[in-house]
């Protein structure tokens, strides 16, 4: 007659062995599942530096603008308004920053997309914070989008975008 293995419920040694075996088998998975993911975030110091550089670039060209920088969640980190910039520039810069973060593309590219593909026009209606108008760029660190910068008030989205790019260029070496 064949002997059956010990019943772990009735045999304390078998129960301890089963628990130990189970614990060892899943120990690596438990540690990995409990680790916090390593995600990059846009620090306030970099957001301020990018906004200041973007504002300075536009002022140097004679444009009175507002600059907004949002974090990975789309929340405002920094907002700067040049003397003489119109009140509407606060809204437009913030929405451009949000849009570029949320859709992970330059808002200038999104303008072109909507012009070439009218079916994409619905993007502008996704929510009330989306603004498909040139001047917003995603801020990336090691390929990961960690924020957005938007400029509003220059005479054209391409000029707004050039100032936003100057803001990103000012911090590029620190985006690692």
C-alpha positions in Angstrom: 0.0 0.0 0.0 1.2 3.4 -0.9 1.8 5.9 1.9 0.2 9.4 1.6 2.2 12.5 2.4 1.5 14.0 5.8 -1.6 16.1 6.1 -0.3 19.6 6.9 -3.4 20.4 8.9 -2.8 17.4 11.3 1.0 17.4 11.2 2.5 20.6 12.6 5.9 19.9 11.0 4.3 19.5 7.6 2.2 22.7 8.2 5.4 24.7 9.1 7.1 23.3 6.0 4.2 24.2 3.7 4.1 27.7 5.1 7.9 28.1 4.7 7.8 26.8 1.2 4.9 29.1 0.3 6.6 32.1 1.8 9.9 31.5 0.0 8.1 30.9 -3.3 6.3 34.3 -3.1 8.9 36.4 -1.2 10.4 37.9 -4.4 7.0 38.8 -5.8 5.9 40.3 -2.5 9.0 42.5 -2.3 8.7 43.6 -6.0 5.0 44.3 -5.6 5.7 46.4 -2.5 8.4 48.6 -4.0 7.4 52.1 -5.0 7.7 52.8 -8.7 10.5 55.1 -9.6 8.9 58.0 -11.5 10.4 61.3 -12.4 8.7 64.5 -11.2 9.2 68.1 -12.2 10.7 70.0 -9.3 9.6 73.6 -8.6 13.1 75.0 -9.1 13.2 73.6 -12.7 9.6 74.7 -13.4 10.5 78.3 -12.3 13.7 78.3 -14.3 11.9 77.1 -17.5 9.2 79.7 -17.1 11.6 82.5 -16.4 13.7 81.6 -19.5 10.6 81.4 -21.7 9.4 84.8 -20.5 12.9 86.3 -21.0 13.0 84.9 -24.6 9.7 86.5 -25.4 10.6 89.8 -23.8 13.8 89.9 -25.8 11.7 89.6 -28.9 9.3 92.4 -27.7 6.4 90.1 -26.8 4.4 90.6 -23.7 3.2 87.1 -22.7 2.3 84.8 -19.9 4.0 81.5 -19.3 2.6 78.5 -17.4 4.2 75.3 -16.3 2.2 72.3 -15.2 3.3 69.1 -13.5 2.8 65.5 -14.5 -0.8 65.6 -13.1 -1.6 68.8 -15.1 -1.6 70.9 -12.0 -0.1 74.4 -12.2 3.4 74.7 -10.8 4.4 78.2 -12.1 2.6 81.1 -13.8 4.3 84.2 -14.9 2.7 87.2 -16.6 4.8 89.9 -18.2 3.9 93.6 -17.6 1.4 94.6 -20.2 0.4 91.0 -21.2 -3.3 90.7 -21.9 -5.5 89.0 -19.3 -6.4 86.2 -21.8 -2.8 85.1 -21.9 -3.1 83.6 -18.5 -5.8 81.2 -19.7 -4.2 80.4 -23.0 -0.7 79.7 -21.6 -2.2 77.4 -18.9 -4.3 75.5 -21.4 -1.4 75.1 -23.8 0.8 73.7 -21.0 -2.0 71.3 -20.0 -2.7 70.2 -23.6 0.9 69.5 -24.4 1.3 67.5 -21.2 -2.0 65.6 -21.6 -1.6 64.7 -25.3 2.2 64.4 -25.1 2.8 66.5 -28.2 3.6 70.1 -29.1 0.3 72.0 -29.5 1.7 73.3 -32.8 1.9 69.6 -34.0 -1.7 69.2 -32.8 -2.8 72.2 -34.9 -1.3 70.6 -38.0 -2.9 67.2 -37.1 -6.3 68.8 -36.9 -5.8 70.7 -40.1 -4.7 67.6 -42.0 -7.2 65.2 -40.4 -10.6 66.9 -39.6 -11.7 63.8 -37.8 -9.1 64.7 -35.1 -10.9 68.0 -34.5 -12.7 66.3 -31.6 -9.5 66.5 -29.6 -10.4 70.1 -28.7 -13.6 69.0 -27.1 -12.1 66.3 -24.8 -12.4 68.7 -21.8 -12.5 72.4 -21.1 -8.7 72.6 -20.5 -7.6 71.5 -24.0 -6.5 74.3 -26.3 -5.2 73.3 -29.7 -3.2 76.5 -30.5 0.6 76.7 -31.0 2.7 77.5 -28.0 2.7 74.5 -25.7 5.4 71.8 -25.4 5.7 68.7 -23.2 8.6 68.7 -20.8 10.4 65.3 -21.0 13.0 63.7 -18.8 14.7 60.5 -20.2 11.7 60.1 -22.7 9.1 60.4 -19.9 6.7 63.4 -20.0 6.9 65.0 -16.6 5.2 68.3 -17.3 4.2 70.9 -19.9 5.0 74.5 -20.6 2.7 76.9 -22.4 3.2 80.5 -23.7 0.4 82.8 -24.7 0.5 86.4 -26.1 3.1 86.5 -28.8 1.8 87.3 -32.3 1.5 83.7 -33.4 1.6 80.2 -32.0 5.0 79.6 -33.6 6.5 82.5 -31.7 4.9 81.3 -28.5 6.3 77.9 -29.1 9.8 79.3 -29.8 9.7 80.9 -26.3 8.5 77.7 -24.7 11.3 75.9 -26.4 13.8 78.4 -24.9 12.4 77.6 -21.5 13.0 73.9 -22.0 16.4 74.4 -23.4 17.4 76.4 -20.3 16.8 73.3 -18.1 17.5 70.5 -20.6 20.8 69.5 -19.0 19.0 69.0 -15.6 16.2 66.9 -17.0 17.7 63.5 -16.3 
